[in-house]
Amino acid sequence: MQIVESHLDLYSGKLPFKDNGCKSVFYSLSSTLNSQLSTLNLIIFLLFSQAFSQNDSLPLFVPQKPEKPLMFCSAQKEWIAVAEKFEDWEEVRGISNLVIKMPYATFDNFTGHNLYCGIQRAFLHKDAMKKLKWAAAILKKREPDYKFILFDAARSNHAQETLRAAVRGTPWQHFVSSPAKGSIHAYGMAVDIGLLNEKDELVDMGLPYDSFAFYAGKSGEKQALNQGLLTEAQVKNREFLRLVMGQGGWINLSSEWWHFNAAYGDSIRVRYAQPLPLPQ
């Protein structure tokens, strides 16, 4: 399906200035002003505000693509060999209204590398797999012609480190979990998922999978809606996805419309294990 091939080519555009860190500083300063300010402080404040008003936008983050894109075949094949035999893990299959299309198995993702060596095989812990089947059944009942599109499921720490490396040292590094902490994907208890409509087209969520924009998830939706960055229809599409997944027992990550955990993160890290965990 051509609909996903350019899903990460949509990082162009501008973020409203009032949503970046500098504007937050501006608001903080303005809130502290009172009648006791000295003339000097007032002048400094006015100069500060004027400087910011002259630049009302910042570009969205676009990670730099590598000069020599790599395929991590050895690492991914080693991880799959362990995942296939890992206790209580299953391969994602047998769900009629779910399509697997993982960008990390291509070069078309924000790292520019083919993390999964072109292998479109997804795995989950059996607890998560059960919930995914529940959600798929709920989707079929609510929208019989819709399908899930699975962008990612379980993920190796090697792949997680490659993702993290692409944003390390930038203001956006918090978007990608450190493998040292343990991504919920590493436990087979998280999915990145979207919707396809009756024409097998991606249902419009306002931003593409893996966007770094502040309104990529629920936490920024109200503000983006007020500023015209999202439409009512796009928000409703996100709400529908959250509704279906939520009824299936999934918990949405508030900063990403596509990411859902099968339980709360802290409990997952305590109760579940990873194949090929990082050395302690």
Backbone hydrogen bonds in HBPLUS format (Angstrom, degrees):
<---DONOR---> <-ACCEPTOR-->    atom                        ^
c    i                          cat <-CA-CA->   ^        H-A-AA   ^      H-
h    n   atom  resd res      DA  || num        DHA   H-A  angle D-A-AA Bond
n    s   type  num  typ     dist DA aas  dist angle  dist       angle   num
A0005-GLU N   A0002-GLN O   3.16 MM   3  5.34 142.2  2.31 104.7 115.3     1
A0007-HIS N   A0004-VAL O   3.09 MM   3  5.11 163.7  2.12 119.6 117.1     2
A0009-ASP N   A0006-SER O   3.01 MM   3  5.32 162.6  2.05 121.7 121.2     3
A0015-LEU N   A0058-LEU O   2.99 MM  43  5.55 173.9  1.99 163.0 165.1     4
A0019-ASP N   A0016-PRO O   3.04 MM   3  5.77 166.7  2.06 122.7 126.5     5
A0017-PHE N   A0056-ASP O   2.92 MM  39  4.65 134.2  2.13 143.1 130.1     6
A0020-ASN N   A0017-PHE O   3.06 MM   3  5.69 174.6  2.06 123.8 125.5     7
A0024-SER N   A0020-ASN O   3.34 MM   4  6.72 151.8  2.42 146.6 154.6     8
A0025-VAL N   A0021-GLY O   3.07 MM   4  6.45 150.1  2.16 147.5 155.3     9
A0026-PHE N   A0022-CYS O   3.00 MM   4  6.38 153.4  2.07 146.5 154.0    10
A0027-TYR N   A0023-LYS O   2.93 MM   4  6.30 158.7  1.98 153.5 157.6    11
A0028-SER N   A0024-SER O   2.94 MM   4  6.19 154.5  2.01 145.9 153.4    12
A0029-LEU N   A0025-VAL O   2.91 MM   4  6.22 156.7  1.97 154.1 159.6    13
A0030-SER N   A0026-PHE O   2.94 MM   4  6.19 164.8  1.97 153.4 157.7    14
A0031-SER N   A0027-TYR O   2.97 MM   4  6.12 151.3  2.05 148.2 154.9    15
A0032-THR N   A0029-LEU O   3.11 MM   3  5.42 142.5  2.25 104.4 114.9    16
A0033-LEU N   A0030-SER O   3.26 MM   3  5.40 154.2  2.33 101.6 109.2    17
A0037-LEU N   A0034-ASN O   3.12 MM   3  5.92 172.6  2.12 127.7 128.4    18
A0042-LEU N   A0038-SER O   3.01 MM   4  6.25 156.2  2.07 151.6 158.6    19
A0043-ILE N   A0039-THR O   2.97 MM   4  6.23 155.8  2.03 149.6 155.6    20
A0044-ILE N   A0040-LEU O   3.01 MM   4  6.31 161.7  2.05 152.4 157.3    21
A0045-PHE N   A0041-ASN O   2.92 MM   4  6.11 158.4  1.96 146.3 152.5    22
A0046-LEU N   A0042-LEU O   2.93 MM   4  6.20 160.3  1.97 150.9 155.5    23
A0047-LEU N   A0043-ILE O   2.96 MM   4  6.19 162.3  1.99 153.8 158.4    24
A0048-PHE N   A0044-ILE O   2.93 MM   4  6.07 157.4  1.98 148.1 154.9    25
A0049-SER N   A0045-PHE O   2.92 MM   4  6.22 159.1  1.96 153.5 158.1    26
A0050-GLN N   A0046-LEU O   2.97 MM   4  6.10 157.1  2.02 147.2 153.5    27
A0051-ALA N   A0047-LEU O   3.01 MM   4  6.18 156.6  2.07 148.4 154.0    28
A0052-PHE N   A0048-PHE O   3.28 MM   4  6.60 154.1  2.35 143.9 149.8    29
A0053-SER N   A0049-SER O   3.05 MM   4  6.22 147.7  2.15 144.0 153.0    30
A0055-ASN N   A0052-PHE O   3.18 MM   3  5.69 165.8  2.21 114.5 118.9    31
A0114-ASN N   A0070-LEU O   2.80 MM  44  6.09 162.1  1.84 164.8 169.3    32
A0072-PHE N   A0114-ASN O   3.12 MM  42  6.51 158.6  2.17 156.3 160.2    33
A0076-GLN N   A0072-PHE O   3.17 MM   4  6.21 159.1  2.21 142.5 148.9    34
A0077-LYS N   A0073-CYS O   2.89 MM   4  5.94 165.2  1.91 155.5 159.6    35
A0078-GLU N   A0074-SER O   2.99 MM   4  6.08 154.4  2.06 146.0 153.2    36
A0079-TRP N   A0075-ALA O   3.05 MM   4  6.24 157.4  2.10 143.7 149.8    37
A0080-ILE N   A0076-GLN O   2.91 MM   4  6.15 159.4  1.96 149.7 155.2    38
A0081-ALA N   A0077-LYS O   3.02 MM   4  6.14 157.7  2.07 143.8 149.4    39
A0082-VAL N   A0078-GLU O   3.27 MM   4  6.58 146.0  2.39 142.1 150.1    40
A0083-ALA N   A0079-TRP O   2.81 MM   4  6.06 162.7  1.84 153.2 159.1    41
A0084-GLU N   A0080-ILE O   2.86 MM   4  5.94 157.0  1.91 154.8 158.5    42
A0085-LYS N   A0082-VAL O   3.12 MM   3  5.52 137.5  2.31 106.4 117.2    43
A0086-PHE N   A0082-VAL O   2.95 MM   4  5.90 109.8  2.46 141.1 159.7    44
A0086-PHE N   A0083-ALA O   3.23 MM   3  4.87 154.1  2.30  95.4 103.2    45
A0089-TRP N   A0086-PHE O   3.16 MM   3  5.65 155.1  2.22 139.2 134.5    46
A0126-LYS N   A0088-ASP O   2.72 MM  38  5.54 153.3  1.79 174.0 166.8    47
A0090-GLU N   A0124-LEU O   2.78 MM  34  5.53 164.4  1.80 165.7 170.0    48
A0124-LEU N   A0090-GLU O   2.90 MM  34  5.53 157.3  1.95 159.6 167.3    49
A0092-VAL N   A0122-ALA O   2.75 MM  30  5.40 168.2  1.77 139.3 143.1    50
A0148-PHE N   A0097-ASN O   2.81 MM  51  6.17 166.2  1.83 149.7 149.0    51
A0099-VAL N   A0148-PHE O   2.86 MM  49  6.16 158.7  1.90 145.8 151.4    52
A0150-LEU N   A0099-VAL O   2.74 MM  51  6.07 163.5  1.77 161.1 167.0    53
A0101-LYS N   A0150-LEU O   3.05 MM  49  5.87 165.5  2.07 144.9 149.6    54
A0105-ALA N   A0102-MET O   2.99 MM   3  5.57 161.9  2.03 117.7 123.5    55
A0106-THR N   A0103-PRO O   2.93 MM   3  5.26 147.6  2.04 116.5 118.1    56
A0115-LEU N   A0104-TYR O   2.93 MM  11  5.29 107.1  2.48 138.4 157.1    57
A0116-TYR N   A0104-TYR O   2.88 MM  12  5.88 145.8  2.00 146.7 145.6    58
A0109-ASN N   A0107-PHE O   3.03 MM   2  5.80 134.1  2.25 103.2  90.2    59
A0112-GLY N   A0109-ASN O   3.07 MM   3  5.59 138.4  2.25 114.7 125.4    60
A0119-ILE N   A0116-TYR O   2.95 MM   3  5.57 165.4  1.97 121.4 126.2    61
A0154-ALA N   A0123-PHE O   2.97 MM  31  5.40 148.8  2.07 160.6 164.3    62
A0125-HIS N   A0188-GLY O   2.85 MM  63  4.90 177.0  1.85 128.5 128.3    63
A0128-ALA N   A0125-HIS O   3.01 MM   3  5.36 120.6  2.38 106.9 120.9    64
A0129-MET N   A0125-HIS O   2.88 MM   4  6.14 159.3  1.92 155.8 162.9    65
A0130-LYS N   A0126-LYS O   2.97 MM   4  6.06 154.5  2.03 142.9 148.2    66
A0131-LYS N   A0127-ASP O   3.37 MM   4  6.61 155.3  2.44 135.7 141.4    67
A0132-LEU N   A0128-ALA O   2.87 MM   4  6.16 147.3  1.98 149.2 159.2    68
A0133-LYS N   A0129-MET O   3.03 MM   4  6.30 154.4  2.09 149.3 155.0    69
A0134-TRP N   A0130-LYS O   3.04 MM   4  6.35 149.9  2.13 142.3 151.1    70
A0135-ALA N   A0131-LYS O   2.93 MM   4  6.17 163.9  1.96 148.8 152.3    71
A0136-ALA N   A0132-LEU O   2.94 MM   4  6.15 153.6  2.01 143.7 151.2    72
A0137-ALA N   A0133-LYS O   3.00 MM   4  6.20 150.9  2.08 144.1 151.2    73
A0138-ILE N   A0134-TRP O   2.97 MM   4  6.30 153.4  2.04 150.8 158.5    74
A0139-LEU N   A0135-ALA O   2.86 MM   4  6.13 158.1  1.91 150.6 156.6    75
A0140-LYS N   A0136-ALA O   2.99 MM   4  6.19 158.2  2.04 144.2 149.9    76
A0141-LYS N   A0137-ALA O   3.12 MM   4  6.34 145.8  2.24 139.5 148.2    77
A0142-ARG N   A0138-ILE O   2.96 MM   4  6.20 157.3  2.02 151.6 157.7    78
A0143-GLU N   A0139-LEU O   2.71 MM   4  5.61 168.9  1.72 157.9 162.0    79
A0146-TYR N   A0143-GLU O   3.00 MM   3  5.44 164.8  2.02 120.6 125.6    80
A0147-LYS N   A0196-LEU O   3.03 MM  49  5.07 155.8  2.09 139.3 143.8    81
A0196-LEU N   A0147-LYS O   2.80 MM  49  5.07 157.2  1.85 148.4 150.7    82
A0149-ILE N   A0194-GLY O   3.01 MM  45  5.10 155.7  2.07 119.5 121.2    83
A0194-GLY N   A0149-ILE O   2.89 MM  45  5.10 153.9  1.96 144.2 152.7    84
A0151-PHE N   A0192-ASP O   2.79 MM  41  5.19 144.1  1.92 141.4 150.2    85
A0152-ASP N   A0192-ASP O   3.27 MM  40  4.95 150.6  2.36 135.0 132.0    86
A0192-ASP N   A0152-ASP O   2.89 MM  40  4.95 163.9  1.91 137.5 138.0    87
A0155-ARG N   A0185-HIS O   3.12 MM  30  5.21 148.5  2.22 107.0 110.6    88
A0160-GLN N   A0156-SER O   3.00 MM   4  6.27 154.8  2.06 142.8 150.7    89
A0161-GLU N   A0157-ASN O   2.89 MM   4  6.04 152.8  1.96 144.2 150.2    90
A0162-THR N   A0158-HIS O   3.19 MM   4  6.48 149.2  2.29 141.4 149.3    91
A0163-LEU N   A0159-ALA O   3.03 MM   4  6.38 154.5  2.10 150.3 156.9    92
A0164-ARG N   A0160-GLN O   2.90 MM   4  6.13 162.3  1.93 149.8 155.0    93
A0165-ALA N   A0161-GLU O   2.84 MM   4  5.96 153.4  1.91 145.7 152.8    94
A0166-ALA N   A0163-LEU O   3.20 MM   3  5.46 134.4  2.42 101.0 112.4    95
A0167-VAL N   A0164-ARG O   3.09 MM   3  5.58 151.9  2.17 111.7 119.5    96
A0168-ARG N   A0164-ARG O   2.89 MM   4  5.86 122.3  2.23 148.3 165.3    97
A0170-THR N   A0167-VAL O   3.05 MM   3  5.60 147.1  2.16 145.6 143.1    98
A0173-GLN N   A0170-THR O   3.27 MM   3  5.61 165.4  2.29 120.0 118.6    99
A0175-PHE N   A0172-TRP O   3.01 MM   3  5.72 165.6  2.03 122.0 126.7   100
A0176-VAL N   A0173-GLN O   3.19 MM   3  5.74 159.2  2.24 112.8 118.3   101
A0181-LYS N   A0178-SER O   3.05 MM   3  5.45 132.2  2.29 108.1 119.1   102
A0182-GLY N   A0178-SER O   3.09 MM   4  6.41 158.0  2.14 148.2 155.1   103
A0186-ALA N   A0183-SER O   2.96 MM   3  5.37 137.2  2.15 106.1 117.1   104
A0187-TYR N   A0184-ILE O   3.17 MM   3  5.44 149.6  2.27 105.2 113.5   105
A0189-MET N   A0184-ILE O   3.43 MM   5  5.86 162.5  2.46 157.5 154.1   106
A0188-GLY N   A0185-HIS O   3.00 MM   3  5.23 163.4  2.03 111.9 116.4   107
A0262-ALA N   A0189-MET O   2.87 MM  73  5.36 160.3  1.91 157.5 155.6   108
A0191-VAL N   A0260-PHE O   2.96 MM  69  5.49 157.4  2.01 155.5 163.0   109
A0260-PHE N   A0191-VAL O   2.93 MM  69  5.49 159.6  1.98 163.7 169.2   110
A0193-ILE N   A0258-TRP O   2.83 MM  65  5.03 158.1  1.88 135.5 138.7   111
A0203-VAL N   A0195-LEU O   2.92 MM   8  5.45 169.7  1.93 141.9 142.1   112
A0197-ASN N   A0201-GLU O   2.82 MM   4  5.43 157.3  1.87 150.3 155.3   113
A0200-ASP N   A0197-ASN O   2.91 MM   3  5.18 157.6  1.96 121.2 122.1   114
A0211-SER N   A0208-PRO O   3.19 MM   3  5.65 135.9  2.40 141.6 135.7   115
A0216-ALA N   A0213-ALA O   3.14 MM   3  5.36 146.5  2.25 121.2 117.4   116
A0257-TRP N   A0216-ALA O   2.89 MM  41  6.11 140.3  2.05 141.3 136.2   117
A0220-GLY N   A0217-GLY O   3.24 MM   3  6.03 156.4  2.30 120.3 125.3   118
A0221-GLU N   A0218-LYS O   3.14 MM   3  5.14 160.4  2.18 107.3 113.3   119
A0219-SER N   A0254-SER O   3.00 MM  35  5.41 174.2  2.00 144.9 146.5   120
A0224-ALA N   A0220-GLY O   3.03 MM   4  6.15 161.8  2.07 151.2 157.0   121
A0225-LEU N   A0221-GLU O   2.78 MM   4  5.91 153.5  1.85 153.0 160.4   122
A0226-ASN N   A0222-LYS O   3.04 MM   4  6.25 158.1  2.09 146.6 151.9   123
A0227-GLN N   A0223-GLN O   3.09 MM   4  6.31 138.7  2.26 141.4 152.6   124
A0229-LEU N   A0224-ALA O   2.77 MM   5  4.87 146.9  1.88 155.7 153.0   125
A0230-LEU N   A0224-ALA O   3.34 MM   6  5.55 142.8  2.49 111.6 108.6   126
A0228-GLY N   A0225-LEU O   3.20 MM   3  5.15 161.7  2.24 101.9 107.3   127
A0235-VAL N   A0231-THR O   3.11 MM   4  6.43 160.3  2.15 152.3 157.2   128
A0236-LYS N   A0232-GLU O   2.92 MM   4  6.14 156.6  1.97 149.5 156.5   129
A0237-ASN N   A0233-ALA O   2.95 MM   4  6.21 146.7  2.06 143.8 152.8   130
A0238-ARG N   A0234-GLN O   3.11 MM   4  6.43 153.5  2.18 144.0 150.3   131
A0239-GLU N   A0235-VAL O   2.85 MM   4  6.14 157.7  1.90 150.1 157.1   132
A0240-PHE N   A0236-LYS O   2.88 MM   4  6.07 148.8  1.98 144.2 152.1   133
A0241-LEU N   A0237-ASN O   3.11 MM   4  6.38 158.8  2.15 145.2 150.1   134
A0242-ARG N   A0238-ARG O   2.91 MM   4  6.21 163.2  1.94 153.7 158.4   135
A0243-LEU N   A0239-GLU O   2.82 MM   4  5.97 149.3  1.91 142.7 151.7   136
A0244-VAL N   A0240-PHE O   2.97 MM   4  6.22 168.9  1.98 156.3 157.3   137
A0245-MET N   A0241-LEU O   2.99 MM   4  6.10 171.8  1.99 154.3 157.0   138
A0246-GLY N   A0242-ARG O   2.75 MM   4  5.62 150.8  1.83 138.6 148.3   139
A0247-GLN N   A0243-LEU O   2.93 MM   4  6.10 155.3  2.00 147.7 153.4   140
A0248-GLY N   A0244-VAL O   3.17 MM   4  6.40 129.5  2.44 134.4 147.6   141
A0248-GLY N   A0245-MET O   3.03 MM   3  4.96 131.8  2.27  93.4 107.4   142
A0250-TRP N   A0245-MET O   2.95 MM   5  5.30 162.6  1.98 143.0 140.7   143
A0249-GLY N   A0246-GLY O   2.98 MM   3  5.09 160.7  2.02 105.4 110.9   144
A0251-ILE N   A0261-ASN O   2.79 MM  10  5.07 160.5  1.83 150.0 156.7   145
A0261-ASN N   A0251-ILE O   2.77 MM  10  5.07 161.9  1.81 146.6 147.5   146
A0253-LEU N   A0259-HIS O   3.00 MM   6  5.61 163.5  2.03 146.5 147.2   147
A0256-GLU N   A0253-LEU O   3.09 MM   3  5.62 167.8  2.10 122.1 126.0   148
A0268-ILE N   A0264-TYR O   3.05 MM   4  6.29 151.2  2.13 153.8 162.9   149
A0269-ARG N   A0265-GLY O   3.07 MM   4  6.37 159.7  2.12 155.7 159.6   150
A0270-VAL N   A0267-SER O   3.25 MM   3  5.13 132.3  2.49  91.7 104.3   151
A0271-ARG N   A0267-SER O   2.92 MM   4  6.02 162.1  1.95 152.9 157.3   152
A0272-TYR N   A0268-ILE O   2.93 MM   4  5.49 157.2  1.99 151.7 153.9   153
